[in-house]
Amino acid sequence: MADRPLCLLALNGGRIRGLSELVILEEIMSRIKHDLDMDEDPIPADFFDMIGGTSTGGFVCAVRKHDVQATAGPTLFRTYRVRRNATYNCTIWEAFRATSAAPPYFDPISIGDPGEEEIFIDGGLGYNNPTEQLLDEARRQFPERKVACIVSIGTGMARVIHFPDSPKTSPKKLIDALKNMATEADTTAERVQVRFQDTQDTYFRFNVNRGLEDLMLDEWKNLGKVRGYTSAYLNQSVVSSHVDVVVKALVASKVVPRSDGSTTMVSISGRASKVDDSHKQPPMLSWHTSDPIPDFQHKIEDLARSRT
């Protein structure tokens, strides 16, 4: 349904701390599964209309090596067609490799037709929180659509991002970008929060506020700590209530009212619905809730342009 309200998801970069984002998404999907009494596990792509991520957070965003922190913005590797300013149609592994090319762990990658290749590095260098890029892209693709929710998930509050010494980090411009990564995601989150301060229950930021800030980006042995700190964060009453509001918005964005006054939900046409034929109508799942269905009023065009 082309007129359904949009659900948008922005995922930050953070190397091994990206597990925190997965734990948060896992909790959101788990609550949806319970509320809809689903047999199969839902996945984020079943409910979010557009997902944008940097580095670990989605593998869809990278920057040209010579354009670190350039005003032109990052290069967007898309899984859909666009009319204007289309980027090179690279393979999935190339996009994955480009946006994970974080010095000093991985070398840059050349992508493009022979003789026209461009060199890319991790989009986290200057765009570690891609929420604003996601809003701009959604406005371009769905200018008339209303918005159910905008969810931004971080990889822990910043203090200092630790990198081992390496000759790959020697250029001054790159060093400056690496230093800015420590605070850029939180600065962007605060800027977006201010933009949506008068728009209730639309923008949600989830970011573990204790425990992850001192983890080295390559400390894979600390994955248990990442999950533990994130679980404790989700157990906080305020955070848990915000997760519930997001779950309600995601489900409500799929609801179609019936003439008899009851409501059902349009089933997702992905793994959870077991519908492989695109010509078949998706089955309906009942949503048993005594709460009123939210009336989403804000258009993405207006929200994306509302800058302070």
CORJO-V647606 format. One record per pair of residues at least 12 apart in sequence whose C-alpha atoms are under 8 Angstrom apart, sorted by the first residue. I is the first residue (numbers start at 0). J is the second residue. Records with the same first field share a line. If there is no record, write none. Layout:
I->J / J
//
This chain:
2->144 / 145
3->144 / 145 / 252 / 253
4->144 / 145 / 146 / 147 / 252 / 295
5->47 / 48 / 144 / 145 / 146 / 147 / 148 / 252
6->46 / 47 / 48 / 49 / 146 / 147 / 148 / 149 / 150 / 249 / 252
7->47 / 48 / 49 / 50 / 133 / 148 / 149 / 150
8->47 / 49 / 50 / 51 / 149 / 150 / 151 / 152
9->50 / 51 / 52 / 56 / 128 / 129 / 130 / 133 / 149 / 150 / 151 / 152
10->50 / 51 / 52 / 53 / 56 / 57 / 128 / 129 / 130 / 151 / 152 / 153
11->52 / 53 / 54 / 55 / 56 / 123 / 127 / 128 / 129 / 151 / 152 / 153 / 154 / 184
12->52 / 53 / 54 / 55 / 56 / 123 / 127 / 128 / 153 / 154
13->54 / 55 / 56 / 154 / 216
14->54 / 55 / 216 / 217
15->55 / 216 / 217 / 218 / 219 / 222
16->154 / 155 / 211 / 214 / 216 / 222 / 225
17->55 / 56 / 154
18->154 / 222 / 225 / 226
19->153 / 154 / 155 / 207 / 225 / 226 / 229
20->56 / 152 / 153 / 154
22->226 / 229 / 230
23->205 / 229 / 233
24->43
27->242 / 243 / 245 / 246
28->40 / 41 / 42 / 43
29->41
30->243 / 246
31->246 / 250
34->286 / 287
35->284 / 285 / 286 / 287
38->271
39->270 / 271 / 272
40->271
41->270 / 271
42->270 / 271
45->267 / 268 / 269 / 271
46->249 / 250 / 267
47->249
49->133 / 137
50->133
51->129 / 130 / 133
52->128 / 129
53->98 / 121 / 122 / 123 / 126 / 127 / 128 / 129
54->98 / 99 / 100 / 101 / 121 / 122 / 123 / 127
55->98 / 99
58->94 / 95 / 98 / 99
59->75 / 76 / 77 / 94 / 95 / 98
60->73 / 74 / 75 / 76 / 94 / 98 / 121 / 122
61->73 / 74 / 75 / 76 / 94 / 97 / 98 / 119 / 120 / 121 / 122 / 123
62->74 / 98 / 119 / 120 / 121 / 122 / 124
63->117 / 118 / 119 / 120
64->107 / 118 / 119 / 120
67->124 / 125 / 172 / 173 / 176
68->124 / 125 / 126 / 176
73->122 / 126
74->86
76->88 / 89 / 94
81->140
87->111
89->110 / 111
93->110
96->108
97->119 / 120 / 121
98->119 / 120 / 121 / 122 / 123
99->120 / 121 / 122
100->119 / 120 / 121
101->120 / 121 / 123 / 124
102->120 / 121 / 167 / 168
103->162 / 163 / 165 / 167 / 168
106->120
107->119 / 120
108->120
123->180
124->176 / 177 / 179 / 180
125->176 / 179 / 180 / 183
126->183 / 184
127->180 / 183 / 184
128->153 / 183 / 184 / 185 / 187 / 188
130->151 / 187 / 188 / 191
131->187 / 191 / 303
134->299 / 302 / 303
135->303
137->299
138->299 / 300 / 303
141->299 / 300
142->298 / 299 / 300
143->298 / 299 / 300
144->298 / 299 / 300
145->295 / 296 / 297 / 298 / 299
146->201 / 295 / 296 / 297 / 298 / 299
147->201 / 248 / 249 / 251 / 252 / 295
148->200 / 201 / 202 / 203 / 245 / 248 / 249
149->201 / 202 / 203
150->202 / 203 / 204 / 205 / 245
151->202 / 203 / 204 / 205
152->204 / 205 / 206
153->184 / 204 / 205 / 206 / 207
154->206 / 207 / 211
155->206 / 207 / 208 / 209 / 210 / 211 / 212
156->185 / 206 / 207 / 208 / 209 / 211 / 212
157->181 / 182 / 185 / 212
158->181 / 182 / 212 / 213
159->181 / 212 / 213
160->178 / 180 / 181 / 212 / 213 / 215 / 216
161->213 / 214 / 215 / 216
162->215 / 216
188->204
193->307
194->305 / 306 / 307
195->302
200->244
203->241 / 245
205->238
207->228 / 229 / 232
208->232
209->228
210->225 / 228
211->225 / 228
248->293
250->264
251->264 / 292 / 293
253->265 / 266
262->285 / 286
263->283 / 284 / 285 / 286
264->283 / 284 / 285 / 286
265->281 / 282 / 283 / 284
266->281 / 282 / 283 / 284
267->281
268->281
//
